Amino acid sequence: MLTLFQRDDCHLCDLALAVLAQARAPEFDSVFIDDDEALEARYGERVPVLRDEGRGVELDWPFDAGRVIDWLGAPGRD
């Protein structure tokens, strides 16, 4: 399961969504960190961040479609 951590009104987050579409990433959940103190403390200025919950790994911005495809195909991915 993939999760994209993002903020409201975030132009980088909008770019990340376009990159994920271009990479044909599998379905993912979008989590907005704005009103969550714990997520704000963890991700703060790092957003957007793509997290693979199964592998417990994260891909920080900036990333492009090629990087996403490589990251999704990394060993340990179901």
C-alpha positions as CSV (number, residue, x, y, z in Angstrom):
1,M,0.0,0.0,0.0
2,L,1.3,3.4,-1.0
3,T,0.7,6.7,0.8
4,L,1.4,10.2,-0.5
5,F,1.9,12.7,2.4
6,Q,1.1,16.2,1.2
7,R,-0.3,19.6,2.2
8,D,-3.2,21.7,1.1
9,D,-2.4,24.3,-1.5
10,C,1.1,22.7,-2.2
11,H,2.3,23.2,-5.8
12,L,5.0,20.6,-5.3
13,C,2.4,18.1,-4.2
14,D,0.4,18.9,-7.4
15,L,3.6,18.2,-9.3
16,A,4.1,14.9,-7.4
17,L,0.6,13.8,-8.3
18,A,1.3,14.4,-12.0
19,V,4.6,12.5,-11.7
20,L,2.8,9.5,-10.1
21,A,0.2,9.5,-12.9
22,Q,3.0,9.7,-15.5
23,A,4.8,6.7,-13.8
24,R,1.4,4.8,-13.7
25,A,1.9,4.2,-10.0
26,P,-0.6,1.9,-8.4
27,E,-3.4,3.2,-6.3
28,F,-2.3,5.2,-3.2
29,D,-3.8,7.0,-0.3
30,S,-3.4,10.8,0.0
31,V,-2.8,12.0,3.5
32,F,-2.8,15.7,4.3
33,I,-0.5,16.6,7.2
34,D,-1.8,20.1,7.8
35,D,-4.0,19.4,10.8
36,D,-2.0,16.5,12.4
37,E,0.7,17.5,14.8
38,A,2.5,14.2,14.7
39,L,2.6,14.1,10.9
40,E,3.5,17.8,10.8
41,A,6.5,17.0,13.1
42,R,7.5,14.0,11.0
43,Y,7.1,15.4,7.5
44,G,7.0,19.2,7.9
45,E,9.0,20.7,5.0
46,R,9.7,17.3,3.4
47,V,6.3,16.9,1.6
48,P,5.5,15.5,-0.7
49,V,6.7,12.1,0.5
50,L,5.6,8.8,-1.0
51,R,5.7,5.9,1.5
52,D,5.5,2.2,0.8
53,E,3.8,1.0,3.9
54,G,4.6,-2.7,3.2
55,R,8.4,-2.1,2.9
56,G,8.5,0.8,5.4
57,V,10.5,3.0,2.9
58,E,9.9,6.5,1.8
59,L,10.7,8.5,-1.4
60,D,11.2,12.2,-0.7
61,W,10.6,14.9,-3.3
62,P,12.0,15.7,-5.8
63,F,11.3,12.6,-7.9
64,D,10.5,12.0,-11.5
65,A,8.6,9.2,-13.2
66,G,11.8,7.2,-13.8
67,R,12.8,7.4,-10.2
68,V,9.3,6.3,-9.0
69,I,9.3,3.4,-11.4
70,D,12.7,2.3,-10.1
71,W,11.7,2.8,-6.5
72,L,8.5,0.8,-7.0
73,G,10.5,-2.1,-8.6
74,A,13.1,-2.2,-5.9
75,P,13.7,-5.6,-4.2
76,G,11.2,-6.5,-1.5
77,R,8.3,-4.9,-3.4
78,D,5.2,-7.2,-3.7
